[in-house]
């Protein structure tokens, strides 16, 4: 399992991915964000699913970029989708024999020369895709159930990239404390609209542990400030039962 989050706001794009790879009882750390940059060409790729299939699809795509030119993001996404389908065809028999399912989901974001703005896509294992836009500022793949609440409450297209990063980290942190297969370090990639430059940063547990602790304390404090008037109706019944007995 993994945790990969892509966010699109007016200011730019944000990608967050954990680095934990679990194989049986073995746990290793491997980068899950692939970045491709050249003149007026900036994109990132994150995947969830079998690592071997992911690596094959990325290598095929890298080879394609040596000879092919793409001027718009959707064309690059189509091309990566073709490499995903190619890897699926090559590995299907052996995966089926091993009882494994081809489940490679991909987040691709960036901006190419002729794109009017930065783009964010979710690519499915079958090779088809959807583009994230207004009303859907983020997408999560992998272990997605625990961290969506704060994203839904906070994020919109007008959010700043800094707010997106804070919210994205807290979403990851909610997932981390609720699951044993998502953990530090996390990799962050940030793209600012029309810059054609993606910057990367890795955060280890010691870098952000104080933020996690602060967030837990803030949540407890906020809960204490929630009005209890609505609770009285229930607890008054308990008192009535106690007095009758």
C-alpha angles and dihedrals in degrees: 000000000000143000120232123167128187121189129188121195130160090263095055147282134308129195125190125181134169117227104217116126116187122194113172105305094339122099123192138169118242134162114255100184116083116194126197118191136170137129108332089342121107126155141146130208128203126176141187122203135049111005094212092056091045093052092049094050092047092049091050090049092049090053090049091054090059090069108015127075123209122191098182133044097235090059091053090047090051089051093050089048089056090054090050090053090046091054090046092054093048096047103032097097095048093043092050090048090053092047092246126140124223099238107154110155117180138199114203123182137167146088130267131197099277100034112115089214142355116293137208124200138183112212118198126215090256090061098251121119148195127214118230114228143141112353092021107066097163146031130199127197129186116020095015106152104083104047105046099087097073092042091053093048099045114025128084134148091270094057115117121244089246091055089046090054094048092047092044092052092050089050089053091046092053088052093046095053091047098047136046095209099062120067149133144330099068126190121217127197122187128192123186117208115270093000097107088210128109119197123201135206133177120211123198125201093262090055095060106020091102090054090052090050092047091051092052090051092047090052092052091048092048090051091053089055094053111111115256098197091104091054094058093078090063099041093044087064089056090053091049091052091048093051092048091053 
